Amino acid sequence: MSEQKLALNEYLKTDSDYLRGTIKEGLDSAVTGSFSDGDQQLIKFHGFYQQDDRDLRNERKEQKLEPLYSFMLRARVPGGICSPQQWLGVDKIASTLTSSNSIRLTTRQTFQYHGIPKRNLKTIIQDLDREALDSIAACGDVNRNVMCNPNPVESKLHEQAYAVAKQLSDHLLPHTRAYAEIWLDEEKLLSTEDETVEPVYGKTYLPRKFKMAVAVPPDNDVDVYTNDLGFIAVAENGELVGFNLTAGGGMGSTHGEVETFPRLADDFGFIKTEDVMKFAEAVMTVQRDWGNRVNRKRSRLKYTIVDHGYEKFKAEVELRAGVKFEPKRDVVIGDRGDRYGWVEGVDGKWHLTLFIESGRIKDLPGQTLQTGLREIAKIHKGDFRMTSNQNMIIAGVAAEDKATIEGLARKHGLQGQVLTQTRGHSIACVALPTCPLAMAEAERYFPEFIDHIDALQAKHGISEQAIVVRMTGCPNGCARPFAAEIGLVGKAPGRYNLYLGASFEGTRLNKMHRENIQEAEILAELDTLFGRYAVERDAGETFGNFTVRVGVVKAVIDAAKDFHG
């Protein structure tokens, strides 16, 4: 029997000399603003994607010009925490080295730049390095930015959980020196010992991207069950004692291909804090060795668990970790939103959460968000915390500094917006014009769409009820739409699939209700459902649970069977 042909990316990784490829040569070439096809895959491991402005694509083609290539660079910021000094460096880069002149907060607690010319890539990475920041492993078939609940109230517990998230991120970085050699001008060291180059990843790294999150109950703002690997903090007397480990979550799917589906992670049991790295490595190496390297659409950890079975996977993880799972501890998973405004922590410091629509930090008339954060960073003595809802927390503010910080926030339109419960719980991906995968608008259209949702909720007298609404331009799921009570997933320009029925807490997926419909049909459908919800809901019943209870959609219990069935 002939050996199965692997996915193209597997050969690229094998032949890349540990992610070097011909990136350096491509970077030095002024003939084109692009990298070669193979290097376009490898540069993802270094933290950036090649894109072009799709709004201008046809015009440039008519002018016989190559597409207006640029790059999106995503930083690695474990737990979303950076210092004010680092933020000033981040801001300066955005203002001087990108055509977008903006910063975008992502749904994984980091930031990214859009509109970077190829000639500026190396300068940006070196400038980030001077601020003790990097973009290594922010993309690619490796462990990506590790999320951690920003939890400004339980400061001590957050500090302990954050330390674990930071350790996971640093420990599981690729060991190859390719990033340092290409971008930071480090001299190349020769080594032929594969195990010393990449002891966890090996020469071909993981079959696909890998995402981790650390949650601190009762908050679930990191959407822990949507991650490949999740750690739900368990505390006793305010001290972290360990985590409930979850594995096998992931949002991506492909329209019309029923063998692909989003999935929420399984609970595997309790592990002690000192065993976190053992279990993380065990899960990742099982995925490295068992994951599908033939079909990239079926290569995430969720499919590995489905294909091999929960018990077999669990036994292999325990074998490799050298430790058994203990029974899962009881914890309460609750709200996925952020606490807007001022909140006092247990340490007496204050924290100001600012709503940033779709995470886009840019100066606009009457709302100079970028300037405002820059001015705050100049005087702030605490830290900045990016949330997985694309917002910003000005954390660790002394009581005597509150008025000054708030004054700047209000002056620049960072605070004082009229914010409904639903808008405050909702997110969107970038989509058009830069994302090459986008089939429909998301970020640019989402504020207007939420205006319509707010109006419908007001019409039916349900504005007090937060509803988690998420929109993406394609089914890859960057804004986690399949875990939203109302999910809109782009199908074509102006057309979306409408998904309903996820739980408010993020513990159940939604299911497609209507396919390939336009705004008028979407709003008409929601108008009817909001009307029913207003009069038929049980006390305390959330919208997602209501749509399942009354039979609008069936509950998704087993994603492999229920999501498409």
N, C-alpha and C positions, 0 to 999 in steps of 0.2 A: 504494500500500500504506500502510495506517495505521501510525503509529508505535506501537511496543510500549509498553504502560503500565508505568511503573517501579514498583518496590516503594514502599509507602507511606512508608517511612523516607526515601526520596530526596526526596520532596516536603517532608517535615518539615524536612530539613536545608537544602534550598534556601530555604525560607521563614523560616528561623529567625533571620535576621540574625546569622549566624556564631555559632550556638549560644546565643543569648539567649532566643529564644522569648518566652513570657510567664512565665518562671520567677520573676522578681522579684515579679510580681503574685501568683502562686500562693503564693509564700513568705509574703507579707504577709497572705494570707487566713486568718482563723481559723475560717471556716465548716466546713472539712473538714481532715482530716489528710492528704489526698491532693493530688497535682498533677493537672492535666488529662492526658488520654490522650497528647496530643502532647508535652507537657513531660516526661512519664514516660520518653520515649525520649531527649529532649535532656539530662536531668539525668545520664544515664549518662556523657556526655562530661565532666561535672564530677566524676565519681568515685563516684556512688552510685545505688542501685536502690531503687525503692519496693517494699515487701513488706508482708505482713500475717501474723499468727499463725494458721496454718491449723488448729492445734489448737482455736482458739476461734472459728473462722469460723461454724460452724453455730449455736453458742450465741448469738453476737451477732446473727445473722440473726433468730433467734427473738425476741430482745429488741428487734427493729426498730432496731438500731444499725448504723452502717456498720462494715466490717471494722476490726480494730485495726491501723491502718496504722502502719508505722514504716519506717525506712530502714537499709540496709546501706551504709556508706561504706568504700571501699577506698583506701588511700593509695598514692602513688607513691614507691617507695624503690628507686632503681636498685641492682641487685646485692645488695639486702637489707641494706645496712649503715646503721646509725644509731649515734649516740653515746649513752653512758649518760644524759646530760642530756636528749637527745631522748626516750629511752625513758621517763624519768620524766614528761615531758609527755604522752606517749602513754598511759601508765598512768593519769594523773590524769583525762584525758578519759574513759577507759573507766569509771572509778569514779564520776564525777560527772554525766556527760551521756548515758549509755546505760542502758537498762533491763536489758540483759544483764549489765552489770557485768563484762564480760570482753573479752579481746582474742583474735582468732583469726589465727594465722599461716596464710598461704595457700600454695598450691602454686606461686606465682610470686614467692616471696621478698619478700612484703610483709605487711602486717597489715590487718585490716578490723574494723570495729565493727558489731555488730548491735543492733537495738532502739533506734534513734535517733528520738525524736519530731521532727516537722517543725520545731517551734519551736527545737530545739537545733542544727539543721544549720549555720546561719551561725556560731554560737558555736564549734562544733567546728572548722570550717574556719579561722576566725580564730585559734583556739588552736594549730592545727597550723602555721599560717603563722608564728606567733611562735617555733616550734621549727624553722623553715626546712624544713618539710615541707608537702606539698600533696596534693591528690587529683585534680588535672587530668590527664585522659587515662588514668586508671587503669581506665576502662571506655570503651565507645563504639567508633565506627568509626574508630579511630586507632591509632597505635602505643602499646601498653600497657606496663606495667612491664617494663623490660629486665632479664632475669636474668643473673647471672654466677656461675660456680662460686666458692664461698667459700674453697676451697683454703687451709686454714690452714698447710699444710706448705711449699709453694713460695711463700713470702710475696712475693718480688720479682716473680715471674711473675704472681701474682694481682693485685698492685698495678697492673701494666701492663695486664692484661686488664680489670680493674675500671675503670680510667680510660677505656678504650674504651667499656665499657657505659654509664658515666655520660655520656660525650659523646654517644652515640647517643640516650639518653633525653632529654637536654636539647635537643639539636639538632632532634629530631623532634617536639617538643611543638607542639600547635596554637598559632598566633600570635595568635588572637583574644583580645581583652581582656575577653571576656564573663565569664570566671571572676573576674578581678580586680574588675570592676565590680559584679557581683551579690553576691559573698561578702566582698570586701575593701573595698568602698565606694570604689573608684577612680572618678574622674570619666570619663564616656564621651567618647572622642575620635572625631570623625566622619571617615570615610574612604570614598571610593567606588572606590578602586583595589583590585580583587580580588587582584591579584598581590602587593600589599604586605601584605594581610591574611593570606592563607594561601598562601605561595609553593610549598609542597610539596603541601598537601592540596586546595587549591581550595575553591570554595564548597560543594561537596557531600561533602567529605572522602573517606574510602575507602568502598568498597562494604560493607565488613564489618570486624570487629576484626582487628588485626594484632599478632602476638606475635614477640618476638626473644629470643634467648639467646646468651650467650657461654660456651663450654665450654673448660675447661683440661684436656686429656688428662693422665693416663689416666681421669680421672673424667668421668662423664656424669650427674652428679646433677641437672643442669638439663634432662635429656631433650631434648638439642639438636635431634634429628630430628623432634620433635613440634611444632616452632615453624615459623611462616611463614618466618622468616629466622634462620639460625643461623651463628655464627662459631666455628669450632673452632681454638683457638690453636695456632700452630706456633712452636716455640722452637728457637733455636740457641745452644748454650753458655749456657743459662739466660736468654737474652734473647728477648723477643717479636719476631718478624720479620714476622708476618702471620697469615692465617687461611685455612683451607679454608671456603669459603662453601657453605651449604646453603640450599635454599629449597623451599617447598611442603608443609610439614608442617601438620597440624591434626587435632584429635581429634573434633570434633563430627560427629554424623550424626543421622538421624531414623529411629525405628523403622518398619520396613515400607516405607521408600522407598529402593529400591536405587540411585537416582541420587545418593544421598548416602552418604558413606563417610569413615571416618578415613583418614589417609594420613601416611606418613613422608616427610620432605623428600628431595629429590634432591641429590646432590653436583654442584657446578658448577665447582669448581676453586679454585686458590690465589689470594689477593689480598694485596698488601702492606698493612701497617698504615696507611700514609698514604693509601690508596685506600678505606678502609672507608666513609667518609661518601659518597663518590661512588657506590659500589655500593649502599649502603643506600637512598639517594635514588632511584637508578635502578630498583631492584626495586619500591619503593613507588609510584613514579609510573607504572610499567607496570601495576601492579595498580590504581591509581587510574583509568587510562584504559581498560584492557582488562577489568577485573573485571565480573562480572555484577551489574547494578543492577536487574534485573527480578525475579529469584528469589533472595531472601536465603539460602535453603537451599543455593544453589549459588554463593555470592558470595565465599567465601574464596579466597586465593591458590592453594591446592592445585587448585581446579577451573579456575582461569585457566590454570595450566600444563598440566593434562590436556587442556583444550579447545583450546588453541592449539598445544600440542606443545612438548616440551623444547627442541629446537633453535631454533625460532622465538623462544621466550621468551628463551633465552640470548643470541641475537644482538641482540635489542632492548635487553636490559640492558647488554650491552657497548657498544652504540651510544650509549645515554644516559649511561653512565659515562665514555665516552671512553677506556676501558682494556679490554684483553683479559684474560680469565682465563688464568692459568698452569696447568699440570698440577697436579692435586691432590697434596699432599704426604702421605707416609705417616705416619699417627699411629695410636695404639692407643686405642680407646674401650673403657672397662671398666666398673667398678662404678657403679651409680646410687645407692648408699646413702651415708649419712653416717658419719663416723668418730666413734663415741661415746666419751666419756671424754676423758682428757687426751692431747693430741698436741703435740709440740714442733715449732715452725717453724724454718726455716733461719736466722732472725734471733735464735734463742735464746729467743723468747717462747713462752708456752704457750697452748693453746686448749682450752677445755672444751666439748664438744658435748653438749647436754642433749636427751633424748628428750621431746617434747611430743605426747602422744597426740592425733592428728587436729588438731594445732595449736591446741587450745583452752587458753588461759591463763586460768584461773579458780581462785579459792580454793574448795577442797572440804575436808571433814573429813579430816585426816591428810595432805593434799596441797595445801598453800597455795602454788600455783605463782605466782600473781600477786604475792603479798606477797614471795615469795622473789626473784623477778626485780627487784622494786622495791628490796629491801634490797641486792642485788648492785649495782644501778645506782648506788646512793648512794656506793659506795666504789670501783667499778671504774675503772681508768685507761685501758683499751683501748677496744674497740668491741663492739657487739652485731651479730651476723650471722644473719639469718634464712635458712634453707635452703629449697630447693624441695621438701624432704620434710617441711616444716612443723615443723622443729626449730629450736633456738636455739643459737648458738655464742657463748660468752663468750670473745672473742678478744683476743690481745695482753696476756696476764697475765704479769707478772714472776714469776720463780721464787719470790721471797720472799712473794708474795701468794697463791700457790696454795692453801695450807692454809686461809686465811680464806675465799676464794671457794668452795672445796669444802665447807667447814663449813656455809656458808649454803645451798648447793645441797642438801646432805643433810638439813639441818634442815627444809627446806620441801618435801621430796619430789621435788625436781628431779633428783636423782641417787640411785642405789642401787636402782632398780627391777630386777626380774628381766626381762630383755629378750631374747627369742629373736631369732635371725637374721632370721626372716621378719617378725616384728612390726616390727623396726627398718628394714625395707625397704618397708613398706606404708603407704598413705595412703588417705584418703576425703574426699569433698566434704561440704559442710554438709547439703544436702538438707532434709528436714523438720525443724522446722515452718515455717521462714521462706522457703525458696526456692520461688517460684511454679511452677517447672518440674519440681520433684521428683515422681516417681511412687512412690518407695519410700524407706525410710530409708537413711541412709549413716552419717554421723558418730555418731549416737546408738547405732546397732546394731553398728558396725564393731568396737569392742573385744571384744564378746561373740563375734562371728564369728571374729576372730583367735584367741580362746581355743580355739575348736573346731578351727581349723587347726593350732594348736600341739599340741593333744592328738592329732590324727591323725598328725602328723609324729612325735611321740614314740612312738606306738603302732607305727609301722613303722620306727623306728630311723633316721629321716632328719632329726632336729632340727638337725644341723650344717649342713644345706643351706639357704641363704637362698633364699626364693621371693618374687618380687615380686607382691604381692596388692594390688589396688586396687578400690575400690567407689564407685560414683556412683548418685545417685537418679534419673538420667535419662541419655539418650545424648549430652548436650552435651559431656561428657567433661572436666569441670573437674579431676578428679584423674587425668587421662590413663589411663583404664582399658583402652583398646584397645592400650596399649603394655605391659600387665602380663602376666606369665606366667599369672596367674589373674585375670581381670577379671569383676567382677559389676556389671551395669548394670541399674538399676531398670526394671521393666516395669509393675508395679502394686503396691499395698500388700503387702509380704511376698513379692513375686515378682521374680525377676531372670533376665536372660539370662546364661549362663555362657560366658565366652570363655577360650580356651586357646591356647598356642603362640607367644607373643611371646618374643623372646630376652631373656635376663637383662640384656644390655647396652643394650637399647633400640634395636636396629637392625633389628628385624622386628616387625610387628604381630601381634596374635593374631587368632583367628577364632571365630565362635560355634560352640559345641559342643552346648549344650542351651538351649532357649528357654522362658522364662516358667515357671521352676520355683521351688519353695519351699526353705526351709532344709534340710529332711530329705533331699530329692532331691539338693541340691547337695552336702551332706556325704557322702551315700552314694556319689555319683559320684567325689568326691575320695578317699574311703576306698579305693575300688577302684584308682584311678590311682596313689595313693601306694604301695599294696601292690605294684603292678607296677613302679613306679619303683625301689623299694627293692631288687628282685632283678634287674631287667633293664637298669638304667642302665649306660652305659659309664663308665669312669674319668673323673671331672671333668665329666660331662655334667650340665647344668642341667635343671630340670624342664621349662621351655618347649621346649628343644631335644629333650628326650626325647619329649614328646607329638607333636611333628612327625615325628621319626624313626620311631616305631612306628605312625604312621598314625592317631592319635586325631583329629588335625585336619591339614589340608593347610597347607603354608607359604603365607603371603601374600607374594607377590613383587611383583605389580602390584596395588595396592589397588583400582583401578578395575575390574579383572577378577576378582580373587581373593577380595576380602573377602566378597562376597555369593555368589560362585559356588561 
